[in-house]
Amino acid sequence: MSGGLVAAPLAAEAQPAKRVYRIGYLSAGSAAFVPNRAENFLQGLRDLGYVEGRDFVVEYRYAEGQPDRLPGLAADLVRARVDVIITGNTPATLAAMRATETIPIVSPVAGSLVEKGLVKSLARPGGNVTGLTTQVGLFKLYQLLKEAAPRVARVVYLYDLASNPRGSAERLNSQAQALKVELQVVALRDPNDVAQAFAAFRPGTNGLVLERATPLLLRTDEICKLALQRKLPTVAAPRGFADAGCLMSYGEDLGDMFRRAAVYVDKILKGAKPADLPIEQPTKFELIINLKTAKALGLTIPPLLLGRADELIQ
């Protein structure tokens, strides 16, 4: 009888402690940025049954809008021996790739993954990076802008230099010429001086398309204010621009993409290799039109476009 009493606690002591995974989260943005996509990712893990603190902990590293800090932050996550790294944008993904060739990297929203050299192909990424990719680009946004404001003829594409490979501006200009779009590509070289970028717009500019890059997202209010002052109909992919006073936004549901990234992390923690996990393309998109801004610009949005909108901001 006494032997049985002694054996029970010994058996309990022999059971190995459950592993708590360490997940790195690397972003060029800020923890204070709204919406905080890290929360969407955490919700995805909760939906899969993971409990923070019991099953995993997160090591957060934010560059606070200073992309030159990303390499150091990525190296710090490698030193922390995380099991997987989630990246909030393209510069963060590139920094993580340069910091490690072995730790799996899941990118929820990077665009042009193949063109930028992040993966070999969407079907078979081939390295330590996988995840989801954005699809909505310059010319889809331009088409919607032209539909909302038919007089738009001279368009500026404002983009982040750090998020794009060398030669991007030349390639976009070439594509624009093929589509007979009068396009000026302008880089936001200093995120703290948006006015400087606007000063580079050619005379006669009457439309603005914005890249989804973090430096622009961190200056949403200022960009939309300047665009309205210049009477420029403006479109971007993230809905935050429409919320901030730009004319419209059309893009992927980024919150859903970050939630879906949790599925990739789950598979990787269970033994899957990033090289074998196909890149997923988004299925949820949303069109937001700011009618208050349309009125300020003197625009009457066509009924067919209004009918396609997921939300109208009054």
N, C-alpha and C positions, 0 to 999 in steps of 0.2 A: 504493500500500500504506500509506504513512504517512498519507495523507488519511483512510483508513478508521480508523486507530488514533486519530486526533484526534477524529473525528466521534462515536465511541462515548461518550466521557465527556461531550461537549457535549450529546448527546441525553439522557443521564441527568440532567444538571444542569437541563435544561429542564422536566423533569417536576415538576408542582406537589406540594408537600408534602401528605400526607394530613391532612384536618382532624380535630382532636381536639375532640369536643363537650364542652361544659361543662354539667353537670346540677346544678341546685340541689335540695337536699333540706331541706325546712322542716318542723319538728315542734314541737309544744308540749311534748313529752316530753323524755327524756334519752337520750343515747347509751348510758348504762349500763343502761337499762331492758331487762329480759329478758321475752319475746324481742324482739330488736332487728329490727324489720320492714324496716329498710334492707337488711339482709342478704338477706331474701327477694326484694326488688326487684333487688338486684345479681345474685342467682342467675338471675332471669328474663332479665336482659340477657345473662348468660353462656350461657344456653340458646339464645339467638338468635345467638350467635357473636361478641358484643362482648367485647373484652378491655380491662379497666380500665388506664389509662395509655397504651395504644395507640390506642384508639378514643374513650375518654371519660375525664373526671375528674369527681369529685363534690365540690361545695361544700356542706358540712353546716352547718346552722344549727339548734341546739336551744334552746328557751326554758327548759328545765330546770324545767317545771311552773309557769312564770310567764307566763301568756298576754299580759300587758301588754308583754312584750318582743317579741312576734311582729311588730308593724308595723315596728320598727327592723330586725329580722333580714330581713324580706321586702325592705325597701328596700335592704339591703346586698346581697342576691342580684341585685337589678335593677342595682345599680352594678357588680357583678361580670360583667354582661353574659352571664348564663347563657342557654343555648338553650331550656331547658325547666325548669319547677319541679315537683317531686314534693312533695305535701303529706301529712303524716301524720295529719291529722284535720281536723274542720270549722273550728275557729278558725284553723288555719294556712292553710286554703284561702281563708277570708274575708280574712285579712291579705294573702295573695298577690294576690288580686283587687283589693284597694284600692291595692296598690303598682304594679300594671301591668295595662294593658288589651291589651297586645300579646304579651308572652311567654306561650307556651302553658303551661297549668297542668294537671297530671294528678293527680286525687284518687283514691287507691285505695279509700278506705273511708268517705267522708262519707255521712251519711244525710239523707233528706228534701231532696235537692238542689233540687227545684223549689220546695218550700214555703219553703226558706230563701233563695231567690232566687239560688242559685249558677248555675243553668242555666234556660233557657226551657222545655225539655222533655227527657225522656230520649232521645227519638228524634233530636232535633236541638237540641243544647245551645245553639247560637247565639252563644256568646261565645268566650272564650279558655280555658274550663274544660271538661274532659271526664274520663272515667275510669270508676270502678265505684262502685256505691252499696250500702249495707247495707239489709237488708229487715226483719230481726227487730226488732220493737218491743215496747213495754210489754205489750200485751195477749196476744201469743203467749207471752211469758215468764210472765205471770200465769197463763195456762191451764195451763202445765206445772207451775208452783208449786202450783196448786190440785190438780192430779192427784197430785203427790207428797205434799202435806200438805192433805187435804180440809178440815180445820178452819180453814184460813186464810180470814179474812173481812175483816180490816182491814189494808190494805196501804199501805206507804209506797213511793213512787217517788223514789229519791235521784238527783238529776241535777246537771249542771253548768250554771250560769246562762249562761256565756259561749258555750256551744255551741248554745244554743237561741234562736230569735227571740222577740221580745216577744210575750206572749200565749200562750206554750206551755203554761204551767201551767193557765190557764183552759181551753184547748182539751182538755187531757188530763182535767181534772176533768169536763168536759161529756161526753166520751166514756165515762168511767167510770160516770157516772150512767145513761147510756143502756144500759150493760151490767150495771147493778145491782151495780157493784163499789164498795165503800167505800174510796176512795182518798185518801191525803194526799200531795201533791206537795211535796217538801222540796228546796231548793237547797243544794248544798255551797258555801257562800259563801266559806269560807276552807279551802283544801285542807290547811292546816297544823293545822286544828282540827276533825277529824272528829267528836270527841266533842260538839262544839257542835251539829252537825247532828243527831246521834242524840238529843240532849236535847230537840229540837223535835218528836220523834215523839209523837203523841197516846197517852194511856193506852189500853191494850187492843190496841195494834198487834201483830199476830201474823204478819206476813209482810213481806218486803222485796224489792223489785225494783231493780236497779241499772242506770243508764245506762252506756254503754260509753266515756264521755268520759275524756280523758287525766288530768285531776285526780283522778278516782276510781281509774284504773288505777295511778297512782303511789302510792296509799294502799291497795292491795289487802289487804295483810296486816292493817293496822289495822282496816279495815272488816269483814273477815271475823271477826277476833277479837272486836270489839264486838258483832257480830251473834250470835255464838255465846254470848257472855256474856248477851245479852238473850233467848236461846232463840228467835231469829228465823230461820225457814227463809228462805234467801236465794237468789235466782237472778239471773244476769247473762248477757250474751251472750259476752264473752270468757272463754275457758277458764281464764285465769289466776286467776279468782275461785274456781273449784272447786278448783284446785290449792292455793290459799291457805287453804282450809278453809270456804268457803261451800258450801251444800248442793249446788248444781248450776249448770251453765252450758249454754246452748244458743245457738249462733250460727253465723255464717258462718266458714269457714276463712280467717282474715285473712291467713295466710301465703300462701295460694293467690292471694288478691286482690292482694297486693303483687307477687307474681310476674307476674300478668296485667297489672299496670300497665306492665310493661316492654314489652309488645306495643304499647300506646298510644304510648309514647315512641319506639319503633322507627318506627312509622308517621309520627309527627310529624317526626322527624329526616329522614325520606325525603320530606317535603313535604306530608303531610296537614295539614288545618286542624282544630283542636279543635272548632270550630263544627259540623263535618260528621261527627264521630265519635260515634255513639250511645253513651249511657251503658250499661254492661254490668251486668247483675244477677248475683249469685253463684249458683253451682249446687252448691257443696259446703257442707254444714252438719255440725255435730257436737254431740252431746249427751253431756255428762260429768256423772256423779253421784258425789258423795263419800259413800261408805257409812259411813266413819268418823264424819263429821259427822251423818249420818242417825241413827246409833246414839246419839250424844251428845244429839240432839234428841228421842230417843224415837220416831222415825218408822220405820215399816215401808214401804218403797217398793213399790208394787204391781208384781207380776211383769210385767205388760204394759209398764210404763214401763222396768223394768230391761232387758227384751228389746230395747227400742229404743235403748238407750244404746250409744254408740260406745266408751265407756271407763268402767269402774267403779274408783274410787279406794278401795282397801281401807284 
